[in-house]
Amino acid sequence: MNRNTRIFLMLLLIVSIIVFLVLNLLLGTARIPAGDVIDILFGAKSDNRIWTNIVMKSRLPQSLTAMMAGAGLGVSGLLMQTVFRNPLAGPSVLGISSGASLGVACVVLLSGSIGGVALSKLGVVGEVTITMSAIIGSLLIMALIAFVAQKVRGNVTLLIMGVMIGYIANAIIGVLKFFSAEEDIRAYVIWGLGSFSRVSGGQTWVFIVLMLIILPSAFFLIKTLNLLLLGDSYARNLGLNIKRARLLVIGCSGILVAVVTAYCGPIVFLGLAVPHICRGLFHTSNHAAILPASLLGGASLALLCNLIARLPGFEGALPVNSVTALVGAPVVMWVLFNKRKSEV
């Protein structure tokens, strides 16, 4: 594929982000004329205060959150698939999402049993506490993975260790559920469904700033990622420190997953599907093209999923994970089918 075609595809992804962002702002359960939405966005006074609140406090934060979360998950999925050289590796493969879930479970499920007050009733304080517990849980698991990565040599062993850590975290969550009050379990289940609407107010800008700081760091790893594709032996002969490179890639991916999971809950399949879609579009494994494409593709696909979840006619919104699974599962099936076909 020549350079002009790649530039055209990149521009197409950027245009799709703009289109889906505009549709997210215009469409929803409440019908707001496009002219009024534009006036509200540019600061013009609106006679309808309800419309202003819907656009500025619901649709805009939700759309920006979806865009940044999708970009982060797309990049994280690509990093994981590259470092493990496994097309089915995703952002949650090392149990980092499970670590976030465990952190939230410890706080949400134990708050009612020990403190006597359900965390879901504490409003903003409860939301901030949930976010911080998810970040702490993710970072603790990531620190454990980083320690294991220094001790083991093979990617397969590290992958299996990550999966086992995820199983252990889920087992502890199951025990906590058994001893928790029904109201606390319901709050945890709702968090586990994933949502881009959970981030609001000042949290939206904190999330966006964090993602804008973390995402550019992935672009410094492009050369490292291309070397890792050659295999450990070739990469080592070319002067790459395999252990350090693997730790940097896993660390960058893990932090992205930790932040997205903390603010939005565990979002499934986006990080798994987006890199494959981009490889199919660009017909290359060069990360100089695939990495920015995964960032833009993830943002676009997340906005599309958020739009489908909030289609006019639905009361409220569908769980985002239900929509992302419908999009991501066929991609995984397609990858497995093509792999089997090539083997035959």
C-alpha positions as CSV (number, residue, x, y, z in Angstrom):
1,M,0.0,0.0,0.0
2,N,1.5,3.4,-1.0
3,R,1.8,6.4,1.2
4,N,-1.1,8.4,-0.4
5,T,-3.5,5.5,0.3
6,R,-2.4,5.4,3.9
7,I,-2.8,9.1,4.3
8,F,-6.3,8.9,2.7
9,L,-7.3,6.1,5.1
10,M,-6.0,8.1,8.1
11,L,-8.1,11.1,7.0
12,L,-11.1,8.8,6.6
13,L,-10.7,7.6,10.2
14,I,-10.4,11.3,11.4
15,V,-13.6,12.2,9.4
16,S,-15.4,9.2,10.9
17,I,-14.5,10.4,14.4
18,I,-15.9,13.9,13.6
19,V,-19.1,12.4,12.1
20,F,-19.7,10.0,15.0
21,L,-18.9,12.8,17.6
22,V,-21.4,15.1,16.0
23,L,-24.1,12.3,15.9
24,N,-23.4,11.6,19.5
25,L,-24.1,15.2,20.3
26,L,-27.2,15.4,18.2
27,L,-29.0,12.1,18.8
28,G,-30.4,10.8,22.0
29,T,-33.7,10.1,23.9
30,A,-34.3,13.9,24.0
31,R,-34.8,15.5,20.6
32,I,-32.8,18.7,20.4
33,P,-32.6,20.7,17.2
34,A,-29.2,20.8,15.6
35,G,-29.1,24.6,15.7
36,D,-29.7,24.7,19.4
37,V,-27.0,22.1,20.0
38,I,-24.5,24.3,18.0
39,D,-25.6,27.4,20.0
40,I,-25.2,25.6,23.3
41,L,-21.7,24.3,22.3
42,F,-20.5,27.7,21.4
43,G,-21.7,29.4,24.5
44,A,-24.9,31.1,23.3
45,K,-27.7,31.4,25.8
46,S,-30.5,28.9,25.4
47,D,-34.0,29.4,26.6
48,N,-34.2,25.8,27.5
49,R,-32.0,25.0,30.5
50,I,-32.8,21.3,30.3
51,W,-31.3,21.1,26.8
52,T,-28.2,22.9,27.9
53,N,-27.7,20.5,30.8
54,I,-28.3,17.5,28.5
55,V,-25.7,18.7,25.9
56,M,-23.0,20.1,28.3
57,K,-23.4,17.7,31.3
58,S,-24.3,14.5,29.5
59,R,-23.7,14.1,25.8
60,L,-20.5,16.1,25.5
61,P,-18.7,14.5,28.5
62,Q,-19.9,11.0,27.4
63,S,-18.8,11.5,23.8
64,L,-15.3,12.8,24.8
65,T,-14.9,10.0,27.3
66,A,-15.9,7.4,24.7
67,M,-13.4,8.8,22.2
68,M,-10.5,8.8,24.6
69,A,-11.3,5.4,26.1
70,G,-11.6,3.9,22.7
71,A,-8.3,5.4,21.6
72,G,-6.6,4.0,24.8
73,L,-8.0,0.5,24.4
74,G,-7.1,0.4,20.7
75,V,-3.5,1.3,21.4
76,S,-3.3,-1.0,24.5
77,G,-4.7,-4.0,22.5
78,L,-2.1,-3.4,19.7
79,L,0.7,-3.3,22.3
80,M,-0.4,-6.6,23.9
81,Q,-0.8,-8.4,20.6
82,T,2.7,-7.3,19.5
83,V,4.6,-8.1,22.7
84,F,2.9,-11.6,22.9
85,R,2.8,-12.1,19.2
86,N,-0.7,-13.5,19.7
87,P,-3.7,-12.2,17.6
88,L,-6.1,-13.0,20.4
89,A,-4.3,-11.1,23.2
90,G,-6.2,-8.1,24.5
91,P,-5.9,-5.3,27.0
92,S,-7.2,-7.5,29.8
93,V,-5.0,-10.5,29.1
94,L,-2.7,-9.9,32.0
95,G,-5.4,-9.6,34.6
96,I,-5.1,-5.8,34.9
97,S,-8.8,-5.3,34.4
98,S,-9.4,-8.0,36.9
99,G,-7.2,-6.1,39.3
100,A,-9.3,-3.0,38.8
101,S,-12.5,-5.1,39.4
102,L,-11.0,-6.5,42.5
103,G,-10.2,-3.0,43.8
104,V,-13.7,-1.8,43.2
105,A,-15.2,-5.0,44.7
106,C,-13.2,-4.6,47.9
107,V,-14.5,-1.1,48.3
108,V,-18.1,-1.4,47.0
109,L,-18.9,-4.9,48.4
110,L,-17.3,-4.3,51.8
111,S,-18.6,-0.7,52.4
112,G,-22.1,-1.8,53.3
113,S,-20.9,-4.8,55.4
114,I,-18.3,-3.0,57.4
115,G,-19.3,0.7,57.3
116,G,-23.0,0.1,57.2
117,V,-23.5,2.6,54.3
118,A,-23.5,1.6,50.7
119,L,-20.9,3.4,48.7
120,S,-23.4,3.9,45.8
121,K,-25.4,6.3,48.1
122,L,-22.5,8.7,48.7
123,G,-22.8,10.4,45.3
124,V,-19.6,12.1,44.0
125,V,-17.6,10.9,47.0
126,G,-18.6,7.3,46.2
127,E,-17.7,7.8,42.5
128,V,-14.2,9.2,43.3
129,T,-13.6,6.4,45.8
130,I,-14.5,3.8,43.2
131,T,-12.2,5.4,40.6
132,M,-9.3,5.5,43.0
133,S,-9.8,1.9,44.2
134,A,-9.9,0.7,40.6
135,I,-6.6,2.5,39.8
136,I,-4.9,1.2,42.9
137,G,-6.1,-2.4,42.1
138,S,-4.9,-2.1,38.6
139,L,-1.5,-0.7,39.5
140,L,-0.9,-3.4,42.2
141,I,-1.6,-6.2,39.7
142,M,0.6,-4.4,37.1
143,A,3.4,-4.2,39.6
144,L,3.1,-7.9,40.2
145,I,3.2,-8.6,36.5
146,A,6.3,-6.4,36.1
147,F,8.0,-8.4,38.9
148,V,7.0,-11.7,37.2
149,A,8.2,-10.3,33.8
150,Q,11.7,-9.9,35.3
151,K,11.8,-13.5,36.6
152,V,10.4,-15.4,33.5
153,R,11.8,-15.5,30.0
154,G,9.0,-16.7,27.8
155,N,6.0,-14.7,26.7
156,V,3.8,-17.7,27.0
157,T,4.7,-18.2,30.7
158,L,4.0,-14.6,31.4
159,L,0.7,-14.8,29.5
160,I,-0.4,-17.8,31.6
161,M,0.6,-16.1,34.8
162,G,-1.5,-13.1,33.9
163,V,-4.5,-15.3,33.1
164,M,-4.1,-17.1,36.5
165,I,-3.9,-13.8,38.3
166,G,-7.2,-12.9,36.7
167,Y,-8.8,-16.1,37.9
168,I,-7.5,-15.5,41.4
169,A,-9.0,-12.0,41.4
170,N,-12.3,-13.3,40.1
171,A,-12.4,-16.0,42.8
172,I,-11.9,-13.4,45.5
173,I,-14.6,-11.2,44.0
174,G,-16.9,-14.2,44.1
175,V,-16.3,-14.7,47.8
176,L,-16.9,-11.0,48.5
177,K,-20.2,-11.2,46.6
178,F,-21.3,-14.2,48.7
179,F,-20.9,-12.2,51.9
180,S,-22.2,-8.8,50.6
181,A,-25.5,-7.1,50.8
182,E,-27.8,-7.3,47.8
183,E,-27.6,-3.5,47.2
184,D,-23.8,-3.5,47.1
185,I,-23.8,-6.5,44.7
186,R,-26.2,-4.6,42.4
187,A,-23.9,-1.5,42.5
188,Y,-20.9,-3.6,41.6
189,V,-22.7,-5.4,38.8
190,I,-23.7,-2.1,37.2
191,W,-20.1,-0.9,37.4
192,G,-19.0,-4.1,35.7
193,L,-21.3,-3.6,32.7
194,G,-19.1,-0.7,31.6
195,S,-20.3,2.8,30.7
196,F,-19.0,6.0,29.2
197,S,-21.6,8.0,31.0
198,R,-20.1,7.4,34.5
199,V,-17.5,10.1,34.0
200,S,-19.0,13.6,34.4
201,G,-18.1,17.1,35.7
202,G,-14.5,17.7,36.6
203,Q,-13.7,13.9,36.3
204,T,-14.1,14.2,32.5
205,W,-11.3,16.6,32.1
206,V,-9.1,14.7,34.6
207,F,-9.6,11.6,32.5
208,I,-8.9,13.4,29.2
209,V,-5.7,15.0,30.6
210,L,-4.5,11.6,31.9
211,M,-5.1,10.0,28.5
212,L,-3.4,12.9,26.6
213,I,-0.4,12.4,28.8
214,I,-0.2,8.6,28.5
215,L,-1.2,8.0,24.9
216,P,1.8,9.9,23.3
217,S,4.2,7.7,25.3
218,A,3.2,4.7,23.1
219,F,4.5,6.5,20.0
220,F,8.0,6.4,21.5
221,L,7.8,2.6,21.4
222,I,7.2,2.3,17.6
223,K,10.8,1.2,16.8
224,T,10.8,-1.2,19.8
225,L,7.5,-2.7,18.7
226,N,8.7,-3.3,15.1
227,L,11.8,-5.0,16.4
228,L,9.7,-7.3,18.7
229,L,7.8,-8.5,15.6
230,L,11.1,-9.9,14.3
231,G,11.3,-12.3,17.2
232,D,13.5,-12.3,20.3
233,S,16.7,-13.6,18.6
234,Y,16.7,-11.1,15.8
235,A,15.7,-8.2,18.1
236,R,18.5,-9.1,20.5
237,N,21.0,-9.3,17.7
238,L,20.0,-5.8,16.7
239,G,20.7,-4.5,20.1
240,L,17.3,-4.5,21.8
241,N,17.1,-5.3,25.5
242,I,14.2,-7.8,25.4
243,K,13.3,-7.7,29.1
244,R,13.4,-3.9,29.3
245,A,11.4,-3.6,26.0
246,R,8.8,-6.0,27.2
247,L,8.5,-4.2,30.5
248,L,8.0,-0.9,28.8
249,V,5.4,-2.1,26.4
250,I,3.5,-4.0,29.1
251,G,3.7,-1.0,31.5
252,C,2.4,1.5,28.9
253,S,-0.5,-0.9,27.9
254,G,-1.2,-1.6,31.6
255,I,-1.5,2.0,32.6
256,L,-3.8,2.7,29.7
257,V,-6.1,-0.2,30.7
258,A,-5.9,0.8,34.4
259,V,-7.1,4.4,33.7
260,V,-9.8,3.4,31.3
261,T,-11.2,0.7,33.5
262,A,-11.1,3.0,36.6
263,Y,-13.2,5.6,34.9
264,C,-15.4,3.6,32.6
265,G,-15.5,0.1,34.0
266,P,-14.2,-3.0,32.1
267,I,-14.9,-2.3,28.4
268,V,-14.6,-5.6,26.5
269,F,-13.6,-6.5,22.9
270,L,-12.6,-2.9,21.7
271,G,-8.9,-3.5,22.4
272,L,-9.1,-6.9,20.8
273,A,-11.0,-6.0,17.6
274,V,-9.5,-2.6,16.7
275,P,-5.9,-3.7,15.9
276,H,-7.2,-6.4,13.5
277,I,-9.6,-4.0,11.8
278,C,-6.7,-1.6,11.2
279,R,-4.3,-4.3,10.0
280,G,-7.1,-5.3,7.5
281,L,-7.5,-1.7,6.3
282,F,-3.8,-0.9,6.0
283,H,-2.4,-4.3,5.0
284,T,0.8,-3.8,7.0
285,S,2.3,-4.6,10.4
286,N,4.5,-1.5,10.5
287,H,3.6,0.2,13.8
288,A,4.4,3.6,12.3
289,A,1.0,3.2,10.5
290,I,-0.8,0.7,12.7
291,L,-0.3,2.5,16.0
292,P,-1.9,5.9,15.0
293,A,-4.6,3.9,13.0
294,S,-5.4,1.9,16.2
295,L,-5.7,5.1,18.2
296,L,-8.0,6.7,15.6
297,G,-9.9,3.5,14.9
298,G,-10.5,2.9,18.6
299,A,-11.9,6.4,19.1
300,S,-14.2,6.0,16.1
301,L,-15.5,2.6,17.1
302,A,-16.1,3.6,20.7
303,L,-18.1,6.6,19.5
304,L,-20.1,4.3,17.2
305,C,-20.8,1.8,20.0
306,N,-21.8,4.6,22.4
307,L,-24.2,6.0,19.7
308,I,-25.8,2.6,19.2
309,A,-26.2,2.2,23.0
310,R,-28.0,5.6,23.1
311,L,-30.2,5.2,20.0
312,P,-33.4,7.2,20.1
313,G,-36.3,5.0,21.3
314,F,-34.4,3.3,24.1
315,E,-35.2,4.3,27.6
316,G,-31.9,5.3,29.1
317,A,-29.0,3.5,27.5
318,L,-27.9,-0.1,26.8
319,P,-24.8,-1.5,28.5
320,V,-21.8,-0.5,26.4
321,N,-20.3,-4.0,26.7
322,S,-23.4,-5.5,25.1
323,V,-22.7,-3.4,22.0
324,T,-18.9,-3.8,21.9
325,A,-19.3,-7.6,22.2
326,L,-21.6,-7.6,19.2
327,V,-19.0,-5.7,17.2
328,G,-15.9,-7.4,18.6
329,A,-17.0,-11.0,18.7
330,P,-17.4,-11.3,14.9
331,V,-13.9,-9.9,14.5
332,V,-12.4,-12.6,16.8
333,M,-14.3,-15.3,14.9
334,W,-13.0,-13.9,11.6
335,V,-9.4,-14.0,13.0
336,L,-9.8,-17.6,14.1
337,F,-11.4,-18.6,10.8
338,N,-8.6,-17.0,8.7
339,K,-5.9,-18.5,10.9
340,R,-7.4,-22.0,10.6
341,K,-7.9,-21.5,6.8
342,S,-4.2,-20.5,6.4
343,E,-3.1,-23.6,8.4
344,V,-5.2,-25.8,6.2
